[in-house]
Amino acid sequence: MSHMIDGANNRSNIAYVGAKPWHGLGQELTAGADLETWRREAGLDWTVKEAPVQYQNGELRTWDARKVLFRSDNGAALSVMAKGYNVVQPADVLNLYSEIAKAGGFTLETAGSLDEGRRIWALAKVHDGADVVERDRVRPYILVATSFDGSMATTAKFTAVRVVCHNTITQAVGAKASEKQEARIVHSVKWDEDVAKRVRLQLGIVHSQFERFMVEARALAGKPMPDQEADDFVRDLLEPYVSKGADGKRDVRESKGYQRIMALFNGAAMGDDLAHGSRWGMLNAVTQLVDHERGRSDSTRLESAWFGTGAAIKERAYAILNGEFERV
């Protein structure tokens, strides 16, 4: 089943402030809106409720090891989970931002839900960012997301947004554990004030994480990428995602993804004049494909770019370009 923007109550359940997001969806709010307004306009003014799993076998029986999670607003089932699965309520996600905003000045910019409410998220700007090269600004954000179907842990992670094209760039999955720019709380852990405090403390170091990102981004901007190196990189990047042909081999160069990334890298990308021919330019070519072009709709593209295959492609690109390229 394709994940997409939650359309409950006959609308796209996203809210945002400022410029219209790259996915082009949602209700615009005025800056400084309170949390209740955010919850209502983002379509997050509901709670997750629980009920026992029951089945008919001559008589009505209850399966104690499992429970049904469902929405309080429309009664729609979200999942059947183990009894020990702990829910982080939509209000908890927004309240987390309220607390870190008091300490660090974060500004909530977008929030919403996907796949009929099975995943929810909120995105907050940390500050106005800095230039990788002259006129090429990136801004640091924190993305918090959770699921009600076991598809992901409650996750809070750093992401950078390139202003000129709204590309969202996240850290490599292959980074050392000590350098991970995210906090993950599995659903076997009960969300309480102590856990929320631990997450807030981890998010408090986002300023140093952004500084590290800027060092890496500027290094990428200073490294030219010759044609053969670009070809090798894109083939290595996409190899796991290209289907095998009739001969059992993958011809990555024949794929639409390869051809489009190379076209973007060679001048078609937004902001190419600021990063042409560099590894930074290649990273943004990949990110533009994922964020703005890949997928059937704005809705499915958003889910993939932040949580699905698109996110994995971007993280793999970041990893290879920041030091693992030599192994190719």
C-alpha positions in Angstrom: 0.0 0.0 0.0 1.4 3.4 -0.9 1.8 5.8 1.9 0.5 9.3 1.4 -0.7 12.5 3.1 -3.6 11.7 5.5 -6.8 12.8 3.8 -9.2 12.3 6.8 -12.0 14.8 7.1 -11.7 15.6 3.4 -8.5 17.6 3.4 -4.7 17.3 3.3 -3.7 17.1 7.0 -0.7 19.3 7.0 -0.2 22.8 8.3 2.7 25.2 7.7 3.9 28.8 8.2 6.0 30.9 5.9 6.8 29.9 2.3 4.7 27.2 0.8 6.5 23.8 1.3 8.1 22.1 -1.6 5.4 19.4 -1.6 2.8 22.2 -2.1 0.2 20.8 0.4 -1.5 21.9 3.6 -3.1 24.8 5.4 -1.2 28.0 5.9 -1.0 29.4 9.4 0.2 32.8 10.6 3.5 32.9 12.5 3.2 32.4 16.2 0.1 30.3 16.2 -0.5 28.4 19.5 -0.3 24.6 19.8 -4.0 24.1 19.7 -4.2 25.9 16.4 -1.4 23.8 15.1 -3.1 20.6 16.2 -6.4 21.6 14.6 -5.1 22.9 11.3 -2.5 20.0 10.9 -5.3 17.5 11.5 -3.7 16.2 14.6 -6.4 17.0 17.1 -7.2 13.4 17.9 -5.7 10.7 20.1 -4.8 7.1 19.6 -7.1 4.7 21.5 -6.7 1.0 22.2 -9.2 -1.9 22.2 -8.7 -5.7 22.6 -8.5 -8.0 19.6 -11.5 -10.2 19.5 -12.5 -13.0 17.1 -15.4 -15.3 16.5 -15.0 -19.0 16.9 -18.5 -20.2 17.9 -18.2 -17.7 20.7 -16.5 -14.3 20.9 -13.0 -14.6 22.2 -10.3 -12.1 23.1 -6.6 -12.3 22.1 -4.8 -10.8 25.1 -1.4 -10.6 23.4 -2.5 -8.1 20.8 -4.5 -4.8 20.7 -6.1 -2.7 18.1 -5.0 1.0 17.8 -7.6 3.3 16.4 -8.3 7.1 16.0 -10.5 8.9 18.4 -12.0 11.2 15.8 -13.2 8.8 13.1 -12.8 5.4 14.7 -10.5 4.3 11.9 -8.2 1.4 12.7 -4.5 2.2 12.5 -2.9 -1.2 13.3 -2.9 -4.4 15.4 0.1 -4.3 17.7 1.6 -6.3 20.6 0.3 -5.5 24.0 3.6 -3.8 25.0 3.6 -1.3 22.2 3.6 2.2 23.6 2.1 5.1 21.7 3.5 8.6 21.5 0.4 10.7 21.1 0.1 13.5 18.4 -0.1 16.0 21.2 3.2 14.6 22.7 5.0 15.4 19.4 3.9 19.0 19.3 4.4 19.4 23.1 8.0 18.3 22.6 8.6 21.2 20.2 6.9 23.6 22.7 9.5 22.6 25.3 12.6 22.7 23.1 11.4 26.1 21.6 11.5 27.6 25.1 15.1 26.4 25.6 16.6 26.8 22.1 14.4 29.2 20.2 13.2 26.6 17.6 10.3 27.6 15.4 7.6 25.1 14.3 7.2 25.4 10.5 5.2 22.3 9.4 3.3 19.4 10.9 1.0 16.7 9.6 0.2 13.0 9.1 0.7 10.3 6.5 -1.1 7.0 5.6 -4.4 7.7 7.2 -2.7 8.9 10.4 -0.3 5.9 10.8 2.7 8.3 10.8 2.8 11.8 12.1 5.6 14.4 12.0 6.6 18.0 12.8 9.4 20.1 11.5 11.0 23.0 13.3 13.6 25.5 12.1 16.6 26.0 14.5 17.9 29.3 13.1 18.4 31.1 9.8 21.4 29.1 8.8 24.6 30.0 6.9 26.0 29.9 3.4 27.8 26.9 2.0 29.2 29.2 -0.7 28.2 32.8 -1.4 24.4 33.1 -1.8 23.9 29.3 -1.3 22.2 29.2 2.2 21.2 26.2 4.1 19.1 26.2 7.3 19.1 23.6 10.1 15.8 21.9 11.1 14.7 19.2 13.5 12.3 16.6 12.3 10.3 14.6 14.9 8.2 11.7 13.7 6.5 8.6 15.1 4.3 5.8 13.9 1.2 3.9 15.2 1.8 0.8 13.1 5.3 -0.3 14.1 6.9 1.0 10.9 9.3 3.3 12.7 10.5 4.3 16.2 9.8 7.7 17.5 12.6 9.6 15.8 14.0 13.1 16.2 16.7 14.0 13.7 18.6 16.9 12.2 18.0 17.8 8.6 19.3 20.8 6.5 17.2 22.6 3.9 18.9 24.3 1.0 17.0 27.6 0.6 17.4 28.1 -3.2 15.6 24.9 -4.0 14.1 23.5 -0.7 16.2 20.4 -0.9 16.1 18.4 2.4 19.5 16.9 3.2 20.0 14.4 6.0 23.0 12.8 7.5 24.5 9.5 6.3 23.2 6.3 7.7 26.7 5.0 7.9 27.9 7.5 10.4 29.5 6.4 13.7 27.0 5.9 16.5 28.6 8.7 18.4 28.0 11.1 15.5 24.4 10.1 14.7 22.3 13.2 14.4 19.1 11.6 15.7 17.4 10.3 18.8 15.4 7.1 18.5 12.9 5.9 21.1 11.5 2.4 20.4 7.9 1.7 21.2 8.8 -0.9 23.8 9.7 2.2 25.9 6.9 4.1 27.6 6.9 7.8 26.6 7.0 9.9 29.8 8.5 13.1 31.0 12.0 11.5 31.7 12.1 10.1 28.1 10.9 13.5 26.7 13.6 15.2 28.7 16.3 12.9 27.3 15.2 13.7 23.7 15.2 17.4 24.4 18.8 17.2 25.7 19.9 15.3 22.6 18.2 17.9 20.4 19.9 20.6 22.3 23.2 19.8 20.6 21.7 20.5 17.1 23.8 23.7 16.9 27.0 21.7 16.9 25.6 19.2 14.5 24.8 22.0 12.1 28.4 23.3 12.4 29.7 19.8 11.5 27.3 19.6 8.6 28.5 23.0 7.3 32.2 21.8 7.4 31.3 18.8 5.4 29.0 20.7 2.9 31.7 23.3 2.3 34.3 20.5 1.7 31.9 19.0 -0.9 31.5 22.4 -2.6 35.3 22.7 -2.9 35.8 19.3 -4.6 35.2 19.2 -8.3 33.6 16.0 -9.7 34.9 15.0 -13.1 32.6 13.2 -15.6 34.0 9.7 -15.0 33.8 10.1 -11.2 30.2 11.4 -11.5 29.3 8.4 -13.7 30.9 5.9 -11.2 29.1 7.6 -8.3 25.6 7.6 -9.8 26.0 3.9 -10.9 27.1 2.9 -7.4 24.4 5.0 -5.7 21.5 3.5 -7.8 22.7 0.0 -8.2 20.7 -1.4 -5.3 17.5 0.3 -6.6 17.6 -0.7 -10.3 15.7 -3.8 -11.3 17.6 -6.6 -13.1 17.1 -7.1 -16.8 16.3 -10.3 -18.7 19.9 -11.3 -18.5 20.0 -11.0 -14.8 22.2 -7.9 -14.8 21.5 -4.3 -13.8 22.1 -1.7 -16.4 22.0 1.4 -14.3 22.9 3.7 -17.1 19.7 2.8 -18.8 17.5 3.8 -15.8 15.5 7.0 -15.7 17.1 7.8 -12.3 20.6 7.7 -13.7 19.8 9.8 -16.7 17.9 12.4 -14.7 20.6 12.8 -12.0 23.3 13.2 -14.6 21.1 15.8 -16.4 20.6 17.7 -13.2 24.3 17.5 -12.3 25.2 18.8 -15.7 23.2 22.0 -15.4 19.5 21.3 -15.1 19.3 21.4 -11.3 17.9 24.4 -9.3 20.8 26.4 -8.0 23.3 24.7 -10.3 25.0 28.1 -10.9 26.1 28.0 -7.2 27.5 24.5 -7.2 28.2 23.4 -10.8 30.5 20.5 -11.2 31.2 19.9 -7.5 30.3 17.1 -5.1 27.9 19.5 -3.4 26.2 20.0 -6.8 25.9 16.2 -7.2 24.4 15.8 -3.7 21.8 18.4 -4.6 21.1 16.8 -8.0 20.3 13.6 -6.1 18.2 15.4 -3.6 16.2 17.4 -6.2 15.3 14.1 -7.9 14.1 12.6 -4.6 12.3 15.7 -3.2 10.8 17.2 -6.3 10.6 14.7 -9.1 10.6 11.1 -8.0 7.2 9.4 -7.2 3.7 9.6 -8.5 2.5 12.6 -6.6 3.5 15.3 -4.1 1.9 13.2 -1.4 3.8 9.9 -2.0 7.0 11.9 -2.8 6.9 13.5 0.7 6.6 10.2 2.4 9.5 8.7 0.4 11.8 11.7 0.8 11.5 11.8 4.6 10.9 8.2 5.6 11.1 5.8 2.7 13.3 4.8 -0.2 13.9 8.4 -1.1 15.4 9.1 2.3 17.6 6.0 2.0 18.9 7.2 -1.4 19.8 10.7 -0.1 21.5 9.3 3.0 23.5 6.8 0.8 24.5 9.7 -1.5 25.7 11.7 1.5 27.7 8.8 2.9 29.5 8.1 -0.4 30.3 11.7 -1.2 31.7 12.3 2.3 34.4 9.7 2.2 33.3 6.3 1.1 33.6 7.1 -2.6 37.1 5.6 -2.7 35.8 2.1 -2.0 33.9 2.1 -5.4 
